[in-house]
Amino acid sequence: MITKDSSKANGNQMQIVSLEDLVPQDHLLRKVDKYIDFDFIYDLVEDRYSPDQGRPSIDPVMLIKIPFIQYMFGIKSMRQTIKEIEVNVAYRWFLGLDFYDSVPHFSTFGKNYKRRFEDTDLFEQIFQNILMQCMDAKLVDTDTVFIDATHIKACANRKKMKKVLVAKKNARFYDETLRKEIDADREAHGKKPLKDKDKDDDDDDDKGSGGPGADKEEVSPDTKEQKQSTTDPDSGWFHKGEHKEVFAYSIETACDRHGWILGYTAHPGNEHDSRTFPFIYEKMQKFDPKTLVMDAGYKTPAIAKLLIDNGQTPVFPYKRPMTKKGFFKKNEYAYDEYYDCCICPGDQIINYSTTNREGYREYKSNGHVCAGCPMLDRCTGSRNHVKVLTRHIWEDYMEICEDIRHTKTMKDIYDMRKETIERIFGTAKEHHGMRYAVSRGHDQIMMKVGLTFACMNIKKLVNILSKADDKYGPSGDRQGRSALLLEKLKYHLTRKAQTNSLFAWALSTV
């Protein structure tokens, strides 16, 4: 029997309904409202509002909840977010709006950000407060921290750029320490300390002043040309694969073994991970991690020395040698620590020559001896037949990292990266709109990333607490909640223990 929809005819019928009844009981925003306390926002923004002057403002909590909705559900823009709030009763209920309450204009949050929140660490504090609520639930384990970086495409036209001169190598966090150890190493080998480049440059300028062409501007050898966006100067030119180049930001992130996001930083997309590492590492120090797990981009002597000297265990992967095809690899040359020399595959000694400004000891072979070597074509292609090998003065720390890498336990821990930090990046980009930036500037990116990661921690927290309540009653029953978490831990360890000895050991300790 055919049935025709008559809903249009009843569109003007008066009904008594409650907004509370229209929101499903299992809706995500119901869980967020139940378990997350947003009242801390009032204390954070109190000094940004006048207590007795001006017109009444929009509730600050509701103002912050609007971008929370945007990033929680991956809505592409603030304009679209406001359109969704107008027709979505769950969003209205979460913001405390009734059926007939007007929704704020899409420019409201942007204006308030510009006038009140710009150049503040408000959103960093919001992220930290949400993280503290996760830690209060005894769900975060900071003994092992995973660190990695991903790129977000900047809101900038790749064709709108200009060339600027920048320093070839900016100051690094270890430059001062490295310089002292270089001078000490050179002195131990009977070499003079390195001259100060800046002083030499000043002397050269003084000598050349007043000569021919003195008024002509010259490019310093310590500077290079770099592409800078005229749309978003804070972004960096990033090579995305082999054929695509875009302006982007690098988002460095840290999480624990359970996938809880512990901190983040944002940098131009053309800055290497090893140079931006100190910023995220400084934030992680307050958690006092015992083990830090990173990919090959962080595998440098300076980072290895920093972590080992601080009593922490660095876990790095295997890094393939950058050797041309057909030539001997570096590990085929033996290093003799007692005599401080290298021995080539042809059993010839390669003696120490000097220590350069980058902290590498250079070992050079005798070209006359190497000229008659039958393996010369696999050793070097230099015209004078001299083979040059380098070894960093902190290479001992890299060897310690290699010993750590070969242990079974650390191999299993490194394999957890795909279940933790890499999964976070995938989820953030696929479901929370973090693949592209819709605003410009470093501060705006920090706000977007901070609120996105706060939303991800919230989503994870409320789902765990909700399951605990469903099985063991109200959330006040901490014993029941802990039992659920212990049960989940045993379940996952049991699955892993079938093929992994580390997890079998962990299961025996639970």
Number of C-alpha atoms within 10 A of each C-alpha: 2 3 5 5 6 8 9 7 8 8 8 8 7 7 6 4 8 10 13 12 8 11 18 11 11 9 10 16 20 16 18 19 14 13 16 14 12 16 10 13 18 12 8 15 14 11 10 10 13 11 9 7 7 8 7 10 9 12 12 16 15 17 17 17 18 21 22 17 23 24 27 24 15 18 18 16 16 21 13 13 20 22 13 16 21 18 11 12 18 20 20 19 19 18 21 11 18 14 12 7 10 9 14 15 12 16 12 12 18 14 11 14 15 10 11 15 17 14 11 11 13 17 21 17 15 20 24 16 17 22 21 14 17 19 15 10 13 11 15 19 16 22 13 20 28 26 26 23 24 17 22 23 20 29 19 21 13 17 11 12 18 12 12 11 14 14 13 13 9 9 10 13 15 13 15 11 10 18 16 11 15 23 20 15 19 17 13 10 13 10 14 12 15 13 10 8 10 9 10 11 12 11 11 11 12 10 10 12 11 10 8 8 10 11 9 7 7 8 10 12 8 11 13 14 13 16 19 20 21 16 18 20 17 20 29 23 21 21 14 13 7 6 6 8 12 21 30 28 29 24 22 20 24 26 25 22 19 16 23 27 23 25 21 24 19 23 23 22 24 18 14 14 21 15 15 21 19 16 15 19 17 9 14 20 9 9 13 12 17 15 19 23 25 21 18 15 15 23 20 16 18 21 20 24 21 15 17 14 11 9 12 17 20 26 25 24 20 11 10 8 9 8 10 9 8 9 14 17 15 13 9 10 18 15 16 11 8 6 9 11 18 23 16 19 13 13 10 15 19 23 18 19 17 18 24 15 14 12 21 17 20 18 21 19 21 16 15 11 11 19 15 10 14 10 14 17 14 13 21 16 12 12 8 12 20 21 18 17 20 18 15 19 17 17 16 14 21 20 13 15 21 16 12 17 20 13 10 12 14 21 16 15 18 18 12 17 23 11 12 21 26 18 13 21 20 15 13 21 16 12 15 21 22 24 17 15 21 17 15 16 16 17 17 16 24 19 19 21 26 21 25 26 27 27 24 20 20 23 16 14 23 21 15 15 19 21 15 21 18 11 11 18 14 14 17 10 12 15 10 17 24 16 13 19 17 12 13 12 14 17 13 12 20 17 12 15 17 10 10 15 14 17 20 16 12 14 17 11 7 10
